[in-house]
Amino acid sequence: MPIYDFLCSAGCGKFEDLVPWTQDSQPCPVCSQPAKKQVSAPLRTATLWGDTSFGINGHFDQGLQCRVTSYADTDRKLAARGLVRESDLGGDMYVERKMDAALLERTQHKAMVAEYTTNLKKFDGCENAKGLALAETFPAHKMLAESDTTP
C-alpha cells in the first residue's frame, strides 16, 4: 500500500496516510472530516528503483581522482586500485578511530621514552646504566600484563 497526501476539506491542513490505491478519501486525524487524496510525486532515490547512475556524465570522485558514472563503476575502479569503501571497513568513523588509536600509541611511546631517559640519567654513573634503565622502565610484570591484553 502506498503513502498518499491528503488535504482536509475543513481546512485543517495536509497529512499523509498509508491507504490502498483505490481509496480516494480518508477522515482527517484532527477533525474527522473527509480529506481528499492529493496528487503527489512518489519518493525516488538512486537505489530505490535500481537507478544507480550518476547522470549522463557522472561526477568527479575526489577520492579516486577520476570521473565515475555509477556505484558499480566506482566499485570497479576501487577494486582495480586495491581499495575498498570506508563503509566496508566498519563504518564511517573507521579512519577517525584509527587515527585516534595511532595518536594514543604515539603519546604512550613518547611517555615511555621520557621515562627511559629519566631512568638512564638516574643510573648515569653505573656500568650497566642502559640495562638498569630498561629494567626499571619496562619491568617484566608490566610487559607480561600488556602481552595478555594484546590481541
RATA-V301968 format. One record per residue. N is the residue number from 1. OMEGA is omega in whole degrees, -180 to 180 (* if undefined). Layout:
n: {N & N}
omega: {OMEGA & OMEGA}
//
This chain:
n: {1 & 2 & 3 & 4 & 5 & 6 & 7 & 8 & 9 & 10 & 11 & 12 & 13 & 14 & 15 & 16 & 17 & 18 & 19 & 20 & 21 & 22 & 23 & 24 & 25 & 26 & 27 & 28 & 29 & 30 & 31 & 32 & 33 & 34 & 35 & 36 & 37 & 38 & 39 & 40 & 41 & 42 & 43 & 44 & 45 & 46 & 47 & 48 & 49 & 50 & 51 & 52 & 53 & 54 & 55 & 56 & 57 & 58 & 59 & 60 & 61 & 62 & 63 & 64 & 65 & 66 & 67 & 68 & 69 & 70 & 71 & 72 & 73 & 74 & 75 & 76 & 77 & 78 & 79 & 80 & 81 & 82 & 83 & 84 & 85 & 86 & 87 & 88 & 89 & 90 & 91 & 92 & 93 & 94 & 95 & 96 & 97 & 98 & 99 & 100 & 101 & 102 & 103 & 104 & 105 & 106 & 107 & 108 & 109 & 110 & 111 & 112 & 113 & 114 & 115 & 116 & 117 & 118 & 119 & 120 & 121 & 122 & 123 & 124 & 125 & 126 & 127 & 128 & 129 & 130 & 131 & 132 & 133 & 134 & 135 & 136 & 137 & 138 & 139 & 140 & 141 & 142 & 143 & 144 & 145 & 146 & 147 & 148 & 149 & 150 & 151}
omega: {-180 & 174 & 180 & 172 & 177 & 178 & -178 & 180 & 180 & 176 & 179 & 178 & -179 & 172 & 178 & 177 & 178 & -176 & 175 & -176 & 180 & -177 & -176 & -180 & -177 & 178 & 179 & 180 & -179 & -173 & -180 & 174 & 180 & 178 & -175 & 177 & -179 & 173 & 180 & 179 & 178 & 178 & 179 & 176 & -175 & -175 & -176 & -178 & 178 & 179 & -178 & 180 & 179 & 180 & -176 & -176 & -177 & 176 & -179 & 180 & -177 & -178 & -179 & -178 & 176 & 180 & 176 & -176 & 180 & 176 & 179 & 178 & 177 & 180 & 178 & -178 & 175 & -178 & 179 & 180 & -180 & -178 & 175 & 177 & 179 & -180 & 178 & -179 & 178 & 175 & -175 & 178 & -176 & -177 & -180 & 178 & 179 & 179 & 177 & 179 & 178 & 178 & 178 & 179 & 179 & 179 & 178 & 179 & 179 & 178 & 179 & 178 & 178 & 178 & 179 & 179 & 177 & 180 & 178 & 177 & -180 & -179 & -172 & -175 & -176 & 179 & -178 & -175 & -179 & 179 & 179 & 179 & 177 & -179 & -180 & -180 & -178 & 180 & -176 & -178 & 179 & -180 & 178 & 179 & 178 & -179 & 178 & -178 & 180 & -179 & *}
//
